[in-house]
């Protein structure tokens, strides 16, 4: 979260691998070349409510319709070069809420919610990856596979949070992304988010980290989109009194990348909205995390301000994932407390107020 107080620590906290060029050939051979993408959204003015994602061969899904994603100019595009917008959810930390990412919950996200993407959040600290790298790598792969099998893209989120310098976890990141990129190098639906929310460091430090990690991914998986966290809790520096110009003036030396932006609508107001608008005119941006509450993912929902952000993102084809797909007691978790252990995911009766609202926004 872009704020001086790191909410992830407080909240116990908060597309399918690629087949590369082979994916494009396979999509073309199947005749899946669409002007109106379904269910993933193409174009700003005409979101679709078409076929639900499904994994069966020949059934429309975000991945089958769009294949390998890539960055074209300042937008995310499909294998046919058309700008697309992904809408979906982020998991909570898998060390706490793996019970919320099940066959049942993924079926609901793909089919009832008509989600395009699942962000799989692997925390590094706070009882996460550093405690058992093999276990958390396997868990991340299980959830990525679950999303992919249902036709949804997956964002592999390296959820570093505290300490805020991504270089603190550089060697761990190299090990993790080598394993993930090796597994998904021949699939068309993963994106790699290499640093969740850098904080208390300069943009130059974040840029240097990115230029060390991206080649590690590219060595295994040369075609996937890589998402780079920005300074001050992925706020383009706004939370530290800066702005996106530092990235515009000194971009990461790599191709096929996007920059991440996070906001929490009850805390982050017009200044953040304006920064996202300006930045997306100059840079490819993916909003990998946002909430309708305050920066800690809790408190009252501000749906009015949230809608202003969503309207901007729809108009400019900025993809997003909402925080979070769990039953944490905070208002930012979409399910009512106890839903995950009970296996209750279907319908709106199991959802908190924010869950009902974001479900409707994904289904638009």
Secondary structure, DSSP 8 states (H G I E B T S, - for coil): --SSS-HHHHTT---EEE-HHHHHHHHHHHT---SS-SSSEESSS----------STTS--HHHHH-S-EEETTEEE-TTS-BEE-EEEE---HHHHGGGSSHHHHHIIIIIS---EEEEEEESSTTSGGG-HHHHHHHHHHHHHHHHHTT-EEEEEEE--SS--GGGGHHHHHHHHHHHHHHHTT-EEEEEE--S---SS-HHHHHHHHHHHHHHHHHH-SSS-EEE--HHHHSTTGGGT--THHHHHS--S-SSEEEEEEEETTT--HHHHHHHHHHHHHS-EEEEEEESS-TTS-S---HHHHHHHHHHHHHTT--EEEE--S--SSTTSSB-TTHHHHT--SSSTTB-HHHHHHHHHHH-
